[in-house]
Amino acid sequence: MIDLSGLKPKPGVYVFKDTRGVILYVGKAVNLTRRVKQYFQKESGRNSKTLLLVSQIASVETIETASEFDALLLEAKLISLHKPKYNSIAKDDKSPLYVCLTLSESLPRVLYLRGSQLTTFKSRPEDCIFGPFGSARVARSIMRDIRRSVPFCTQKRRDGRLCFYSHLGLCTPCASYIAKRSDGDVKQRLTREYRLHFFRLKDILSGKAPAVTRDMEREMKELANRQAFEEAQAKKQQIDSLYALYSRRYDVSFYTNKQDALLAMGKNELTALAQALQDTFGTDLTLGRIECVDISNMSGRHATGSLIVAQDGVVDPSQYRKFRIRTTKTPNDVAMIEEVLARRFAHPEWPMPDLLVVDGGKPQLGRALAVLSRMNISIPVIGLAKRREEIYTDKGLLRLPLTSPALHLVQRIRDEAHRFALSYHRKLRNKLAFATIDRT
């Protein structure tokens, strides 16, 4: 009997091994507990390939990651490294997909190649191949998302005309336009810029997005100093798109080279957060337990609040709490924050947090501080505003670099609080909808 008691409901990669320790299959999951247990449930509905795989599994290993995307990159890396038997048997009987960057060309291309095509593809040392990815949908979706931050050309014919996507800002400079230019200096400058984008694609797909983000931030500041404000704003939008996708990403080797990677990551982020907040709360600030409160509502109806807990930088779902808002039926996040906090701190048996995070800016922070003052509770409190990811404290505004591990930590906690509140909100809405149907 395989022991699955140690599984946790977190994103990550699972590895199935046989009695000799040989890796049979590597997969990714948004929720490791739910995904792995699906393999060992009743046999009905499972195909013959899955049944054969399960019959040979002797042990299960998991590697937790900070995000689903990290799990995706790590899965591809482990499959490429170990070439497990059952990963070569695709569900749709097609070989896995690879993303190829043809850096050997003056104006590189993005190619999508099946495993069978790799044997005939004349790759050069400069070319970079990433994968395998389990499906074309996943690989193409990744590249579409990245393209908002790092434009590249998908035009097959390079006849000198700007492609359609160049007008959307997704292909700039356009390789088709560069290919037919005759003015040497301009063509050379545009070619360098286009190739730079591909080197950034290479870094992002290698799990090194933070370095790319830092370079782009530096470029944005240089543009602003030259008063090229429109270009600086366009660069900022690219950074925001990249940051939204990669702000919680780490080099995938982080997970394979370190034991207890999430604990190490949490420790690093906690240290950075304590340093960032020491001017506000003092140098003796200890961050063991962090709580975050968020609200979810639709026009004030079925409003819910969530309280999530991160212990030593790692979220602990066993300590989550959910609240159904009672005191207001109108969309008023500030009043709802007040209700949730008043009810939360009416439980002295719950451990006291070292830091409280509220989702929102100055109004939400102010109301939180008022509640704590009224209840004679003294703990550090911050607000995190979504629009610019700014941290509000009772001493003013704190803007951290987009690449700051401290900001990554509070964002990850805030996003988890939002997910938990939204899931409860949807549950209440669905329950009401079914009740309405039953009455009719």
C-alpha positions as CSV (number, residue, x, y, z in Angstrom):
1,M,0.0,0.0,0.0
2,I,1.5,3.4,-1.1
3,D,1.5,6.0,1.7
4,L,-0.1,9.2,0.4
5,S,-0.5,10.8,3.9
6,G,2.3,13.3,3.3
7,L,0.8,14.9,0.2
8,K,-0.1,18.6,0.5
9,P,-2.7,20.6,-1.4
10,K,0.0,22.7,-3.1
11,P,1.3,23.1,-6.7
12,G,4.2,20.9,-7.6
13,V,5.6,17.9,-9.4
14,Y,4.9,14.3,-8.6
15,V,7.3,11.4,-9.5
16,F,6.1,7.8,-9.8
17,K,8.8,5.1,-9.3
18,D,8.8,1.3,-9.5
19,T,10.2,-1.2,-7.0
20,R,13.7,-0.7,-8.4
21,G,13.5,3.1,-8.0
22,V,13.2,3.7,-11.7
23,I,11.1,6.7,-12.6
24,L,8.0,5.7,-14.5
25,Y,6.2,9.0,-14.8
26,V,6.6,12.7,-14.0
27,G,3.6,15.0,-13.8
28,K,2.6,18.4,-12.6
29,A,-0.3,19.5,-10.4
30,V,-2.0,22.6,-9.2
31,N,-3.0,20.6,-6.1
32,L,-0.7,17.6,-5.4
33,T,-3.1,15.9,-3.0
34,R,-6.0,15.9,-5.3
35,R,-4.1,15.0,-8.5
36,V,-2.0,12.1,-7.1
37,K,-5.0,10.6,-5.3
38,Q,-6.9,10.5,-8.5
39,Y,-4.6,7.8,-9.8
40,F,-5.4,5.5,-6.9
41,Q,-9.2,5.8,-6.9
42,K,-11.7,3.4,-8.4
43,E,-10.6,1.9,-11.8
44,S,-13.8,3.1,-13.6
45,G,-13.1,5.8,-16.2
46,R,-9.3,5.2,-16.4
47,N,-7.8,4.0,-19.6
48,S,-5.6,1.0,-20.0
49,K,-2.4,3.0,-20.1
50,T,-3.2,4.6,-16.7
51,L,-4.2,1.3,-15.2
52,L,-0.9,-0.3,-16.4
53,L,1.1,2.6,-14.9
54,V,-0.7,2.4,-11.5
55,S,0.0,-1.3,-11.3
56,Q,3.7,-0.7,-11.5
57,I,4.0,2.2,-9.0
58,A,5.8,1.4,-5.8
59,S,6.5,4.8,-4.4
60,V,5.6,8.5,-5.0
61,E,7.8,11.5,-4.5
62,T,6.7,15.1,-4.7
63,I,8.5,18.4,-5.2
64,E,6.4,21.4,-4.0
65,T,6.7,24.6,-6.0
66,A,5.5,28.2,-5.4
67,S,3.3,28.2,-8.5
68,E,1.7,26.1,-11.2
69,F,4.0,27.7,-13.8
70,D,7.1,26.7,-11.8
71,A,5.7,23.2,-11.7
72,L,5.3,23.2,-15.5
73,L,8.9,24.2,-16.1
74,L,10.1,21.7,-13.5
75,E,8.1,18.9,-15.1
76,A,9.6,19.6,-18.5
77,K,13.1,19.7,-17.1
78,L,12.7,16.4,-15.2
79,I,11.1,14.7,-18.2
80,S,13.9,15.8,-20.4
81,L,16.5,14.6,-17.8
82,H,15.0,11.2,-16.9
83,K,12.9,10.4,-20.0
84,P,10.4,8.3,-18.1
85,K,8.7,5.5,-19.9
86,Y,5.1,6.6,-19.5
87,N,5.8,10.2,-20.3
88,S,6.7,9.1,-23.8
89,I,3.1,7.7,-24.2
90,A,1.1,10.9,-24.8
91,K,-2.6,10.8,-24.0
92,D,-3.5,11.7,-27.6
93,D,-0.9,9.3,-29.1
94,K,1.1,12.3,-30.2
95,S,4.7,12.9,-29.2
96,P,5.3,15.8,-26.8
97,L,5.8,19.4,-28.0
98,Y,9.1,21.4,-27.8
99,V,9.6,25.1,-28.2
100,C,12.7,26.0,-30.3
101,L,14.4,29.4,-30.5
102,T,16.5,29.5,-33.6
103,L,19.2,31.8,-32.3
104,S,21.6,30.6,-35.0
105,E,19.6,32.8,-37.4
106,S,20.2,36.5,-37.8
107,L,16.4,37.1,-37.2
108,P,15.4,34.1,-35.0
109,R,12.1,32.3,-35.1
110,V,9.9,30.5,-32.5
111,L,9.3,26.9,-33.7
112,Y,7.0,24.3,-32.2
113,L,8.3,20.8,-32.9
114,R,7.0,17.4,-32.0
115,G,9.5,14.9,-30.6
116,S,9.5,13.1,-33.9
117,Q,10.5,16.3,-35.7
118,L,13.5,16.9,-33.5
119,T,15.4,14.0,-35.2
120,T,15.1,15.8,-38.6
121,F,15.5,19.3,-37.3
122,K,18.9,20.6,-38.1
123,S,19.7,22.3,-34.8
124,R,22.9,24.3,-34.3
125,P,24.7,24.9,-31.1
126,E,23.2,28.4,-30.8
127,D,19.6,27.2,-31.0
128,C,17.8,26.5,-27.8
129,I,15.1,23.8,-27.3
130,F,12.7,23.8,-24.3
131,G,10.4,21.0,-23.3
132,P,8.9,18.6,-23.7
133,F,5.5,20.1,-22.9
134,G,2.6,17.8,-22.5
135,S,0.4,19.5,-25.1
136,A,0.5,22.1,-27.8
137,R,-2.1,24.1,-26.0
138,V,0.1,24.6,-22.9
139,A,3.2,25.5,-24.9
140,R,1.4,28.0,-27.2
141,S,-0.4,29.5,-24.3
142,I,2.9,30.1,-22.5
143,M,4.4,31.8,-25.5
144,R,1.3,34.0,-26.0
145,D,1.5,35.2,-22.4
146,I,5.2,35.9,-22.7
147,R,4.8,37.8,-26.0
148,R,3.0,40.6,-24.2
149,S,6.2,41.4,-22.4
150,V,8.8,40.3,-24.9
151,P,7.5,40.8,-28.5
152,F,8.6,38.4,-31.3
153,C,7.5,37.8,-34.8
154,T,5.5,34.7,-36.0
155,Q,5.2,35.8,-39.6
156,K,6.3,33.0,-41.9
157,R,6.8,35.2,-45.0
158,R,9.3,38.0,-44.4
159,D,8.6,40.2,-47.4
160,G,9.3,43.6,-45.9
161,R,5.8,44.5,-44.7
162,L,4.9,44.9,-41.1
163,C,2.9,41.9,-39.9
164,F,-0.5,42.2,-38.3
165,Y,0.8,41.7,-34.7
166,S,3.2,44.6,-35.0
167,H,0.1,47.0,-34.9
168,L,-0.8,45.3,-31.6
169,G,2.6,45.8,-30.0
170,L,3.2,42.1,-30.0
171,C,5.9,42.1,-32.7
172,T,8.2,45.1,-32.4
173,P,10.5,45.5,-34.2
174,C,9.0,43.2,-36.8
175,A,11.3,40.7,-38.4
176,S,9.5,40.9,-41.7
177,Y,10.1,44.6,-41.8
178,I,13.7,44.3,-40.8
179,A,14.5,41.5,-43.4
180,K,14.1,43.8,-46.4
181,R,15.6,47.0,-45.1
182,S,18.6,48.2,-47.1
183,D,19.9,51.0,-44.8
184,G,22.7,49.2,-43.0
185,D,22.9,51.1,-39.8
186,V,19.1,51.1,-39.1
187,K,18.8,47.4,-40.0
188,Q,21.7,46.5,-37.7
189,R,20.2,48.4,-34.8
190,L,16.8,46.8,-35.3
191,T,18.3,43.4,-35.6
192,R,20.2,43.8,-32.3
193,E,17.0,44.8,-30.6
194,Y,15.1,41.9,-32.1
195,R,17.8,39.4,-31.1
196,L,17.8,40.9,-27.6
197,H,14.1,39.9,-27.3
198,F,15.0,36.3,-28.1
199,F,17.8,36.1,-25.5
200,R,15.2,37.3,-23.0
201,L,12.8,34.6,-24.2
202,K,15.6,32.1,-23.6
203,D,16.2,33.4,-20.0
204,I,12.4,33.4,-19.2
205,L,12.0,29.8,-20.4
206,S,15.0,28.8,-18.4
207,G,13.3,30.2,-15.2
208,K,15.4,33.4,-15.0
209,A,12.6,35.9,-15.4
210,P,13.7,38.1,-12.4
211,A,17.0,39.0,-14.2
212,V,15.0,39.9,-17.3
213,T,12.7,42.1,-15.2
214,R,15.6,43.9,-13.7
215,D,17.0,44.7,-17.1
216,M,13.7,46.0,-18.3
217,E,13.3,48.2,-15.2
218,R,16.7,49.7,-15.9
219,E,15.7,50.5,-19.5
220,M,12.4,52.0,-18.3
221,K,14.3,54.4,-16.0
222,E,16.7,55.4,-18.8
223,L,13.8,56.2,-21.1
224,A,12.2,58.3,-18.4
225,N,15.4,60.2,-17.7
226,R,15.6,61.0,-21.4
227,Q,11.9,62.2,-21.2
228,A,10.8,59.5,-23.6
229,F,7.7,59.1,-21.5
230,E,5.6,57.2,-24.1
231,E,8.3,54.6,-24.6
232,A,8.8,54.4,-20.9
233,Q,5.1,53.8,-20.3
234,A,5.1,51.0,-23.0
235,K,8.1,49.4,-21.3
236,K,6.3,49.6,-17.9
237,Q,3.3,47.8,-19.4
238,Q,5.6,45.1,-20.7
239,I,7.2,44.8,-17.2
240,D,3.8,44.7,-15.5
241,S,2.7,41.9,-17.9
242,L,5.9,39.9,-17.3
243,Y,5.7,40.5,-13.6
244,A,2.1,39.4,-13.3
245,L,3.1,36.1,-14.9
246,Y,6.5,35.6,-13.3
247,S,6.7,37.5,-10.0
248,R,6.5,34.3,-8.1
249,R,8.8,32.3,-10.4
250,Y,12.2,30.9,-9.4
251,D,14.9,29.2,-11.4
252,V,13.6,25.6,-11.6
253,S,17.0,24.4,-10.5
254,F,16.1,25.9,-7.1
255,Y,13.7,23.0,-6.5
256,T,16.1,20.3,-7.6
257,N,19.2,21.5,-5.9
258,K,17.7,22.2,-2.4
259,Q,15.9,20.1,0.0
260,D,12.7,21.6,1.5
261,A,12.8,24.3,-1.2
262,L,9.6,26.0,-0.2
263,L,10.8,26.4,3.4
264,A,14.1,27.8,2.2
265,M,12.3,30.2,-0.1
266,G,10.0,31.3,2.7
267,K,12.9,31.9,5.0
268,N,14.6,34.1,2.3
269,E,11.4,36.1,1.7
270,L,10.7,36.5,5.4
271,T,14.2,37.9,6.0
272,A,13.7,40.3,3.1
273,L,10.3,41.4,4.4
274,A,11.6,42.0,7.9
275,Q,14.3,44.2,6.5
276,A,11.9,46.1,4.4
277,L,9.6,46.8,7.3
278,Q,12.2,47.5,10.0
279,D,12.1,51.3,9.5
280,T,8.3,51.1,10.2
281,F,8.1,48.5,12.9
282,G,11.7,48.3,14.3
283,T,14.6,46.0,13.9
284,D,13.3,43.4,16.4
285,L,10.4,42.5,14.1
286,T,9.9,38.7,14.1
287,L,7.8,37.3,11.3
288,G,6.8,33.7,12.1
289,R,3.0,33.8,11.7
290,I,1.5,36.2,9.0
291,E,-2.3,36.5,8.5
292,C,-4.0,38.0,5.6
293,V,-7.6,39.1,5.2
294,D,-9.5,39.6,1.9
295,I,-13.1,40.2,0.8
296,S,-15.1,38.8,-2.1
297,N,-18.5,40.1,-3.1
298,M,-20.7,40.8,-6.1
299,S,-22.6,44.1,-5.6
300,G,-22.6,43.3,-1.9
301,R,-24.5,40.0,-2.3
302,H,-23.2,36.8,-0.7
303,A,-20.1,38.7,0.5
304,T,-17.4,36.6,2.1
305,G,-14.2,37.2,3.9
306,S,-11.1,35.0,4.2
307,L,-8.3,34.7,6.7
308,I,-5.3,32.7,5.5
309,V,-2.2,31.9,7.5
310,A,1.4,31.6,6.4
311,Q,3.8,30.0,8.9
312,D,7.5,30.7,8.3
313,G,6.7,31.9,4.8
314,V,4.7,28.9,3.8
315,V,0.8,29.0,3.7
316,D,-0.9,26.5,6.1
317,P,-4.4,25.7,4.8
318,S,-5.2,23.8,8.1
319,Q,-5.4,27.2,9.8
320,Y,-7.6,29.1,7.2
321,R,-10.9,30.6,8.3
322,K,-13.8,31.8,6.2
323,F,-16.5,34.4,7.1
324,R,-19.9,35.1,5.7
325,I,-20.5,38.8,5.9
326,R,-23.5,39.7,8.1
327,T,-23.5,43.4,8.7
328,T,-23.8,44.9,5.2
329,K,-25.5,44.1,2.0
330,T,-23.9,46.8,-0.1
331,P,-20.5,46.7,-1.7
332,N,-18.4,48.2,1.0
333,D,-15.0,46.4,1.3
334,V,-13.9,48.7,4.2
335,A,-16.8,47.9,6.4
336,M,-16.5,44.2,5.5
337,I,-12.8,44.2,6.5
338,E,-13.9,45.7,9.8
339,E,-16.4,43.0,10.5
340,V,-14.0,40.2,9.6
341,L,-11.3,41.5,11.8
342,A,-13.6,42.1,14.7
343,R,-14.8,38.5,14.5
344,R,-11.4,37.1,14.0
345,F,-9.9,38.9,17.1
346,A,-12.9,37.8,19.2
347,H,-11.2,34.4,19.3
348,P,-8.4,34.7,21.9
349,E,-7.8,31.0,21.5
350,W,-6.4,31.5,18.0
351,P,-2.7,32.3,17.9
352,M,-1.9,36.0,17.5
353,P,-0.2,37.0,14.2
354,D,3.2,38.6,14.0
355,L,2.0,40.6,11.0
356,L,-1.5,41.3,9.6
357,V,-1.9,42.0,5.9
358,V,-5.2,43.5,4.6
359,D,-6.0,43.5,0.9
360,G,-6.3,47.1,-0.1
361,G,-4.8,50.6,0.4
362,K,-5.1,53.4,2.9
363,P,-8.9,53.1,3.6
364,Q,-8.7,49.4,4.4
365,L,-5.5,49.9,6.5
366,G,-7.1,52.7,8.4
367,R,-10.1,50.7,9.3
368,A,-8.0,47.7,10.4
369,L,-6.0,49.9,12.7
370,A,-9.1,51.3,14.2
371,V,-10.5,47.9,14.9
372,L,-7.3,46.8,16.6
373,S,-7.1,50.0,18.6
374,R,-10.7,49.6,19.8
375,M,-9.9,46.0,20.9
376,N,-6.6,47.0,22.6
377,I,-4.5,44.8,20.3
378,S,-1.1,46.0,19.2
379,I,0.4,44.1,16.2
380,P,2.0,45.3,13.0
381,V,-0.5,45.9,10.1
382,I,0.1,46.6,6.4
383,G,-2.1,47.0,3.4
384,L,-1.3,45.8,-0.1
385,A,-2.9,47.7,-2.9
386,K,-3.4,45.7,-6.1
387,R,-3.1,48.5,-8.7
388,R,0.6,49.3,-8.2
389,E,1.4,46.6,-5.6
390,E,2.2,49.3,-3.1
391,I,2.5,48.6,0.7
392,Y,0.7,51.0,3.0
393,T,1.8,51.3,6.6
394,D,0.7,53.7,9.4
395,K,3.9,55.7,8.7
396,G,3.4,56.1,5.0
397,L,3.8,54.4,1.6
398,L,6.4,51.7,0.9
399,R,7.3,50.9,-2.7
400,L,9.4,47.8,-3.2
401,P,11.1,46.8,-6.4
402,L,9.0,44.4,-8.5
403,T,11.8,41.8,-8.1
404,S,11.8,42.1,-4.3
405,P,11.4,38.7,-2.5
406,A,9.6,40.7,0.3
407,L,7.0,41.8,-2.2
408,H,6.7,38.3,-3.6
409,L,5.8,36.9,-0.2
410,V,3.0,39.4,0.6
411,Q,1.7,39.1,-2.9
412,R,1.6,35.3,-2.7
413,I,-0.2,35.5,0.6
414,R,-2.6,38.1,-0.6
415,D,-3.4,36.1,-3.8
416,E,-4.1,33.0,-1.7
417,A,-6.5,35.0,0.5
418,H,-8.3,36.2,-2.6
419,R,-8.5,32.7,-4.0
420,F,-9.9,31.3,-0.8
421,A,-12.5,34.1,-0.3
422,L,-13.6,33.8,-4.0
423,S,-14.0,30.0,-3.7
424,Y,-16.3,30.4,-0.7
425,H,-18.2,33.2,-2.5
426,R,-18.8,31.0,-5.5
427,K,-20.0,28.2,-3.2
428,L,-22.6,30.4,-1.6
429,R,-23.8,31.7,-5.0
430,N,-24.1,28.2,-6.3
431,K,-25.9,27.0,-3.2
432,L,-28.5,29.8,-3.6
433,A,-28.9,29.1,-7.3
434,F,-29.7,25.4,-6.6
435,A,-32.1,26.4,-3.8
436,T,-33.9,28.7,-6.3
437,I,-34.2,25.9,-8.8
438,D,-35.6,23.5,-6.2
439,R,-38.3,26.0,-5.2
440,T,-39.4,26.4,-8.8
